[in-house]
Amino acid sequence: MSERLETLKKARERMTEDRDAFAKILAAPFDRDKAERARAKFVETQVLIDALDRAIAGEQTS
């Protein structure tokens, strides 16, 4: 596996862990401030994960 592909996969794994942490905050009893911040960060992180998925797919086809 290329170093670039390995790096992308590690980045995706780290971002998945971050996203899971935000999901736990969203699943906890409601706290408006925490929930609003967590929701924004969750969406931002998911967009990044989707971009990493596309980059990984691109590396695998090249």
N, C-alpha and C positions, 0 to 999 in steps of 0.2 A: 504494500500500500504506500502511496506517495506521502511524503511529509506534509504536503499541502492538504491532502484529504484527511490525514490523521489530525491535523490542527483544526480543521473545520468540524470534525466529529467531536473533538474535545470541547470546542467552543459551544457546540449545540448541547452537549451534556451539561455544561455549566449553566447555560441559559435555561435549560429544562428544570434544573434544581431551583434556580431563582424563581421561575414561573410557579413551581409547586409551592414555594414559600408564600407567594402572593395569593395563591388559591386558598391556602390555609387561613390567611387573614380574612378573606372573603367569606369563608365558611364559618368563621367564629361568630359569636354573638355580635350583633350590629353595633359598630361605633362609626358614626358618620365620617369623621376625619380620616380614620384609618382605612375605612372601606373605599372612600373616594380616591385616596392615594394608591391603595393596592389595586383598584380597578384600572387606573391609568397605567400603572407600571406593568400589570398583567398583560394588557393589550399591547403595550409597547414591546414587551418581551416576546409575546407570541408573534408579532410581526417580524422581529429579528430571527426567531426560530424558523419561521417560514422562509425567510431569505437564506438562512444557512442550509435548509433542506434543498433549496434550488441550487445553491452553490455546490453542495455535495453531489447532487444528481449530475450537475454539469461536469464535475471532476470525474465521476465514474464513467461517463460516456466518452470522455476524451482519451 
